[in-house]
Amino acid sequence: MQELKRTPLYPLYAKYGAKTVEFGGWEMPVQFTSILLEHEAVRQRVGLFDVSHMGEFEVVGPQALEFLQHLVTNDLARLQPGMAMYSPMTYETGTCVDDLLVYCVSAEHFWVVVNAGNIDKDFAWMTDHQSQFDVELRNKSEEIALLALQGPKAQEVLQSLTAVDLETLAYYRFVEGEIGPVRAIISRTGYTGEDGFEFYIRAQDA
């Protein structure tokens, strides 16, 4: 049996009594106290998720936009620096390789965030098309930790830890800043249905 991968925050799981399960080849916490209480916390207050098992690819080069436009269905030409966009990535047949987020740092610099169980498959698919474009593709997944702070009080909690003006950070926008002493990309994104933020930090800073 293949050994499960662990995120940089794994030592905290045992410390705080997490129940862990296999997810996409990773050993991840499914609950700490009560699923119901944790669900209510995110819906009514705030909750913190470790989603460091997600994959992050860096795309850099003069044809970075053209390369990504070739792979995904949404129109990335609408992105400006500091904006993110959700999109499926498809095979030539139109079936889905994965659904992902694309972050525009500049016209020649993007980040692509993919699902944990699809990291190797997605990177291979993108690599297969890379030679057609003047672009560099780098798998940074093992170098980055990703946390999601979600819930109605997410802005209030995160604002107490950063000088970034979160009030002006719109949905699907991101900025670079510091959370406490840690440098991070702070993104107003998430999958919970509540307001929230995701922040990308170096794995060694997690």
C-alpha positions in Angstrom: 0.0 0.0 0.0 1.3 3.4 -1.0 2.2 5.6 2.0 -0.1 8.6 2.4 1.3 12.1 1.9 1.0 14.6 4.8 0.8 18.4 4.8 3.2 20.6 6.7 0.5 21.1 9.4 0.2 17.3 10.1 1.9 17.5 13.5 -1.0 19.7 14.7 -3.5 17.1 13.8 -2.5 14.8 16.7 -2.0 17.6 19.1 -5.6 18.8 18.6 -7.1 15.3 18.4 -8.0 15.2 14.7 -9.6 12.2 13.1 -7.9 11.7 9.8 -8.9 9.9 6.6 -7.4 9.2 3.2 -8.2 11.8 0.6 -6.6 11.8 -2.9 -3.5 10.0 -1.6 -3.2 12.3 1.5 -3.9 11.8 5.2 -6.2 14.6 6.0 -8.3 15.7 9.0 -12.1 15.0 8.6 -13.0 16.4 12.0 -11.5 17.6 15.3 -14.5 17.7 17.6 -17.9 17.3 15.9 -18.8 17.5 12.3 -22.0 19.3 13.1 -20.3 21.8 15.4 -17.6 22.5 12.9 -20.1 23.0 10.1 -22.1 25.4 12.3 -18.9 27.3 13.2 -18.2 28.0 9.5 -21.8 28.9 8.7 -22.2 31.2 11.8 -18.7 32.3 12.8 -15.4 31.1 11.2 -13.4 28.0 10.5 -9.9 27.3 9.4 -9.2 24.5 6.8 -5.8 23.0 5.9 -6.0 22.5 2.1 -2.3 22.2 1.5 -2.9 19.0 -0.4 -4.0 21.1 -3.3 -1.6 21.5 -6.2 0.0 24.7 -7.4 1.7 25.2 -10.8 3.5 28.3 -11.9 3.3 29.4 -15.5 5.7 32.0 -16.7 6.7 33.3 -20.2 5.7 35.5 -23.1 2.9 33.1 -24.1 1.7 32.2 -20.7 -1.8 33.5 -21.4 -2.0 31.8 -24.8 -0.9 28.5 -23.2 -3.5 28.5 -20.5 -6.2 29.7 -22.9 -5.4 26.6 -25.0 -6.1 24.4 -22.0 -9.1 25.8 -20.2 -12.7 26.8 -21.2 -13.1 30.1 -19.5 -11.8 33.3 -21.1 -8.6 34.2 -19.2 -8.1 37.2 -21.4 -10.6 39.0 -19.0 -8.1 38.6 -16.1 -6.1 41.6 -14.9 -3.2 41.3 -12.4 -4.6 40.6 -9.0 -7.6 38.7 -10.3 -8.5 35.0 -10.2 -10.8 32.9 -12.3 -12.4 29.4 -12.0 -12.4 27.2 -15.0 -12.6 23.6 -16.1 -9.5 22.2 -18.0 -10.6 19.8 -20.7 -9.3 17.2 -23.1 -9.7 17.7 -26.9 -13.0 15.7 -26.6 -14.4 18.3 -24.3 -14.4 16.0 -21.2 -13.0 17.4 -18.0 -9.4 16.9 -16.9 -9.9 18.9 -13.7 -11.5 22.1 -12.4 -9.1 24.7 -11.2 -8.3 28.3 -10.3 -6.1 30.5 -12.4 -4.4 33.5 -10.7 -3.0 36.3 -12.8 0.1 37.9 -11.3 1.0 39.7 -14.6 0.5 39.3 -18.3 3.4 36.7 -18.4 3.0 35.2 -14.9 0.1 33.0 -13.7 -0.6 30.4 -10.9 -2.8 27.4 -11.5 -4.3 25.7 -8.5 -5.6 22.1 -9.0 -7.2 19.4 -7.0 -5.0 17.1 -4.9 -5.9 13.8 -6.5 -5.2 15.2 -10.0 -1.8 16.9 -9.5 0.3 14.4 -11.4 -2.3 13.9 -14.1 -2.9 17.7 -14.6 0.8 18.5 -14.7 1.4 15.7 -17.3 -1.4 17.0 -19.4 -0.1 20.6 -19.3 3.4 19.4 -20.0 2.2 17.6 -23.1 1.1 20.9 -24.5 3.9 23.1 -23.2 6.3 22.7 -26.2 3.8 24.5 -28.5 4.3 27.7 -26.5 7.1 29.9 -25.2 6.4 29.2 -21.6 7.9 27.7 -18.5 5.8 25.3 -16.3 6.8 24.5 -12.7 5.2 22.3 -10.2 5.4 24.1 -6.9 3.0 22.0 -5.0 5.5 20.7 -2.4 6.8 24.2 -1.7 3.4 25.8 -0.8 1.0 25.4 2.0 -2.6 26.6 1.6 -5.0 27.5 4.3 -8.6 28.6 4.0 -10.3 30.8 6.6 -14.0 30.7 5.9 -17.2 32.0 7.5 -19.1 35.3 8.2 -16.4 36.4 10.6 -13.4 35.5 8.4 -12.7 39.1 7.5 -12.8 40.2 11.1 -10.4 37.5 12.2 -7.9 37.8 9.4 -8.0 41.6 9.6 -6.6 41.4 13.1 -3.6 39.6 11.7 -2.7 41.6 8.6 -2.2 45.2 7.5 -3.8 44.4 4.1 -7.1 46.3 3.8 -9.5 43.3 3.4 -12.5 45.6 3.0 -11.3 46.6 -0.4 -10.4 43.1 -1.5 -13.2 41.9 -3.8 -14.3 38.3 -4.4 -11.9 36.5 -6.7 -9.2 39.1 -6.1 -5.8 38.6 -4.4 -2.9 40.6 -3.0 0.5 39.9 -1.5 0.9 40.8 2.1 1.9 39.5 5.5 -0.2 37.5 8.0 1.6 38.1 11.3 5.2 37.7 10.4 4.5 35.4 7.4 4.6 36.5 3.8 1.5 35.3 1.9 -0.7 35.6 -1.1 -4.1 36.5 0.3 -7.1 35.5 -1.9 -10.8 36.2 -1.4 -11.9 32.8 -2.6 -13.3 29.6 -1.2 -15.7 26.7 -1.7 -17.9 26.9 1.4 -20.6 29.2 0.2 -19.6 31.7 2.9 -17.3 34.7 2.7 -13.7 33.7 3.2 -10.0 33.9 2.3 -7.4 31.5 1.1 -3.7 32.2 1.8 -0.7 30.7 0.1 2.5 30.5 2.1 5.8 28.8 2.0 5.6 25.3 3.3 8.3 25.9 5.9 6.3 28.9 7.2 3.1 26.9 7.9 
